[in-house]
């Protein structure tokens, strides 16, 4: 045993402008009461107006709600000048933790040349704003564009050596995949904490989107049985999906995971359910 309880954190994303902010602000106020270790605010390469979306929402989480905040920064479509501007904006609001990403490449839209890989962004931030804490993304089942598992681990090692203090995984549904990934990281001398990314599947649309977009993610027989049995039973699917996530989390904590990062899909009720079922297993910032 490590002797220290793991962290529990939440991820949220800025809504589209036409949706408005009130719904997410209400969800965040509810999440605040759950005392997460931090809340991360995503940013997409589809929306390059980082200051108006990610920075503004990070400001609310950090300064209005007084919850530790991590801002996502995908840089494939950003210049060095733009990244410098975002870093200055984040510094002004007191958010000095970044999840550094290359981000998805948009079909038909060539990326900029300044940051071809996340490692390039990490190195730039270390030079430009060395007081920032940088978190990296990792993929227990391998990055979709990686040539092999060995190449993927080698690239992750470069990312950590460039300046990451910790890693957060892509979502996964098979804990054995995560444990195997941890072992590979250990053998590669990747010694930073690895936080497990968990996404409870609570509705049919979410399940269908998962099956369509996450082809590289292994779905255990038990998980597929839930999707098949309850696909057209919304209440049952939600209950079974939440229960599956809780089972994953209990197993991870029992095996000394550094932390669990919950992909909430902006649903406060999802965060609340997971918190109520598992809160005694975690440490909190409050």
C-alpha positions in Angstrom: 0.0 0.0 0.0 1.1 3.5 -0.7 -0.3 4.9 2.5 -1.9 7.9 0.8 -5.5 7.9 -0.5 -5.8 8.7 -4.2 -7.4 11.8 -5.7 -10.8 12.1 -7.3 -11.2 14.8 -10.0 -13.7 15.8 -12.6 -13.5 16.9 -16.2 -16.0 19.3 -17.8 -16.1 21.0 -21.2 -17.2 24.5 -22.2 -20.7 24.4 -23.9 -21.3 25.6 -27.4 -22.1 29.4 -27.5 -25.6 28.7 -28.6 -26.3 26.5 -25.6 -25.2 29.1 -23.1 -23.3 28.8 -19.8 -26.0 28.7 -17.1 -26.4 24.9 -17.3 -22.7 24.2 -16.9 -22.3 26.8 -14.2 -25.1 25.2 -12.2 -23.4 21.8 -12.7 -20.1 23.2 -11.5 -21.7 24.7 -8.4 -23.0 21.2 -7.5 -19.6 19.6 -8.2 -18.0 22.2 -5.9 -19.8 20.7 -3.0 -18.2 17.3 -3.7 -14.7 18.7 -2.9 -12.9 17.3 -6.0 -9.1 17.3 -5.9 -9.3 19.4 -9.1 -11.6 20.1 -12.1 -10.1 20.1 -15.6 -11.6 22.3 -18.3 -11.3 20.9 -21.8 -10.4 22.7 -25.0 -11.0 21.4 -28.6 -9.1 22.0 -31.8 -12.5 22.7 -33.3 -12.7 25.9 -31.2 -9.6 28.1 -31.4 -11.1 30.9 -29.2 -9.4 29.5 -26.1 -9.6 32.7 -24.0 -13.4 33.0 -24.4 -14.1 29.4 -23.6 -11.5 27.4 -21.7 -9.8 30.3 -19.9 -13.1 32.0 -19.0 -14.6 28.8 -17.5 -11.3 28.0 -15.7 -11.4 31.4 -14.2 -14.9 30.6 -12.8 -13.8 27.3 -11.4 -10.6 28.7 -9.8 -11.7 32.1 -8.6 -15.5 31.9 -8.1 -15.7 28.3 -6.8 -12.2 28.2 -5.3 -11.6 24.7 -6.8 -8.1 23.8 -8.1 -8.2 23.9 -11.9 -6.4 22.4 -14.8 -6.8 24.0 -18.3 -6.5 21.8 -21.4 -4.4 23.2 -24.2 -4.3 21.4 -27.5 -1.8 23.2 -29.7 -1.9 21.5 -33.2 -3.7 24.6 -34.6 -2.0 27.3 -32.4 1.1 29.3 -33.1 3.8 30.0 -30.4 2.5 33.6 -30.2 -1.0 32.3 -29.4 0.2 29.8 -26.8 2.2 32.6 -25.1 -1.0 34.7 -25.0 -3.0 31.8 -23.5 -0.3 31.2 -20.9 -0.4 34.9 -19.9 -4.2 34.8 -19.6 -4.1 31.7 -17.4 -1.3 33.2 -15.3 -3.4 36.3 -14.7 -6.3 34.3 -13.3 -4.1 32.1 -11.2 -4.5 28.9 -13.2 -1.0 27.5 -13.6 -1.7 23.9 -14.3 -2.1 22.7 -17.9 -3.0 19.5 -19.6 -0.7 19.7 -22.7 -2.0 18.1 -25.8 -1.5 18.1 -29.5 -5.2 17.5 -30.0 -7.1 15.8 -32.7 -6.2 16.6 -36.3 -9.3 17.9 -38.2 -9.9 16.2 -41.5 -9.3 18.6 -44.4 -7.6 21.2 -42.1 -3.8 21.1 -42.1 -2.3 21.8 -38.6 0.2 24.6 -37.9 3.9 23.7 -37.8 4.8 25.1 -34.4 3.6 22.2 -32.3 3.7 18.9 -34.2 3.6 16.8 -31.0 2.5 17.3 -27.4 6.2 17.1 -26.5 6.9 20.3 -28.5 4.2 22.1 -26.5 5.5 20.8 -23.2 9.1 21.9 -24.0 7.8 25.4 -25.1 5.8 25.9 -21.9 8.8 24.9 -19.8 10.9 27.6 -21.5 8.1 30.2 -21.6 6.5 29.7 -18.2 8.6 27.3 -16.1 6.5 27.8 -13.0 3.5 26.1 -14.7 2.7 22.5 -13.8 2.3 20.4 -16.9 0.2 17.2 -17.0 0.3 14.9 -20.0 -2.2 12.6 -21.6 -1.6 8.9 -22.1 -3.3 6.0 -23.8 -3.4 2.6 -22.0 -4.4 0.9 -25.3 -2.0 2.9 -27.4 -2.5 6.2 -29.3 -4.5 5.5 -32.4 -1.7 6.9 -34.6 1.1 5.1 -32.9 2.9 2.4 -34.9 3.3 0.0 -32.0 3.0 -0.3 -28.2 6.7 0.0 -27.9 6.8 3.2 -30.0 3.9 4.6 -27.9 5.7 4.0 -24.6 8.9 5.6 -26.0 7.0 8.7 -27.1 5.4 8.8 -23.6 8.8 8.7 -22.0 9.9 11.6 -24.2 6.8 13.5 -23.0 7.5 12.9 -19.4 11.2 13.8 -19.7 10.2 17.0 -21.4 8.5 18.1 -18.2 5.2 16.4 -17.2 4.7 16.0 -13.5 1.8 13.5 -13.9 -0.3 11.7 -16.6 -4.0 11.3 -17.1 -5.3 8.4 -19.2 -7.8 8.2 -22.0 -10.9 6.4 -20.8 -10.8 2.6 -20.6 -13.2 -0.1 -19.4 -10.9 -3.0 -18.7 -8.8 -2.4 -15.6 -6.3 -5.2 -16.6 -5.4 -3.0 -19.6 -4.6 -0.2 -17.2 -2.5 -2.4 -15.0 -0.6 -3.8 -18.0 0.0 -0.2 -19.1 1.3 0.8 -15.6 3.8 -2.1 -15.7 5.1 -1.0 -19.2 5.5 2.5 -17.8 7.4 1.2 -14.8 9.8 -0.9 -17.0 10.4 2.3 -19.2 11.3 4.3 -16.1 8.2 6.5 -16.3 7.8 7.3 -12.7 5.3 10.1 -12.5 1.8 9.4 -11.1 -0.7 8.0 -13.6 -4.3 9.1 -13.0 -7.0 6.7 -14.4 -9.6 8.3 -16.7 -13.1 6.8 -16.1 -16.2 7.5 -18.1 -19.5 6.1 -16.8 -21.8 5.2 -19.7 -25.3 6.4 -18.8 -27.3 6.7 -22.0 -27.7 5.0 -25.4 -26.4 8.0 -27.4 -23.2 8.0 -25.4 -22.8 4.3 -25.9 -23.3 4.5 -29.6 -20.8 7.4 -29.9 -18.3 5.4 -27.9 -18.6 2.4 -30.2 -18.2 4.6 -33.2 -15.3 6.8 -32.2 -13.2 4.6 -29.8 -12.4 1.6 -31.9 -9.1 1.0 -30.1 -10.7 0.6 -26.7 -11.3 -2.9 -25.5 -14.8 -3.6 -24.2 -14.9 -6.5 -21.8 -17.7 -9.1 -22.1 -19.5 -7.8 -19.0 -19.5 -4.2 -20.4 -20.8 -5.3 -23.8 -23.5 -7.4 -22.1 -24.7 -4.2 -20.3 -24.9 -2.3 -23.6 -26.8 -5.1 -25.4 -29.2 -5.9 -22.6 -30.2 -2.4 -21.7 -29.7 -0.5 -24.9 -33.4 0.5 -25.1 -34.0 0.7 -21.3 -32.7 4.1 -20.3 -33.1 3.8 -16.5 -31.6 0.4 -16.4 -28.7 1.4 -18.7 -27.9 4.4 -16.5 -28.0 2.2 -13.3 -25.9 -0.5 -14.8 -23.4 2.0 -16.4 -22.9 3.8 -13.1 -22.5 0.5 -11.2 -19.9 -0.7 -13.7 -17.9 2.5 -13.2 -18.1 2.2 -9.4 -16.8 -1.4 -9.7 -13.9 -0.1 -11.8 -13.0 2.6 -9.4 -13.1 0.4 -6.3 -10.8 -2.1 -8.0 -8.4 0.7 -9.1 -8.3 2.2 -5.6 -7.8 -1.2 -4.1 -4.8 -1.6 -6.3 -3.3 1.8 -5.3 -4.1 3.9 -8.3 -2.7 7.5 -8.0 -6.1 9.0 -8.7 -9.3 8.7 -10.7 -10.3 11.4 -13.2 -14.0 11.3 -13.9 -15.2 12.2 -17.4 -18.5 13.7 -16.3 -19.9 14.9 -19.6 -21.0 18.0 -17.7 -23.4 15.8 -15.6 -23.4 16.8 -12.0 -25.6 13.9 -11.1 -23.0 11.5 -12.5 -20.3 13.1 -10.3 -22.6 13.0 -7.3 -23.5 9.4 -7.7 -19.8 8.3 -8.0 -18.9 10.5 -5.1 -21.6 9.1 -2.8 -20.6 5.6 -3.7 -16.8 6.0 -3.3 -16.0 9.2 -1.4 -14.5 7.5 1.6 -11.8 6.0 -0.6 -10.4 9.4 -1.7 -8.7 12.4 -0.4 -10.1 15.8 -1.0 -8.7 19.3 -1.4 -11.3 20.9 1.0 
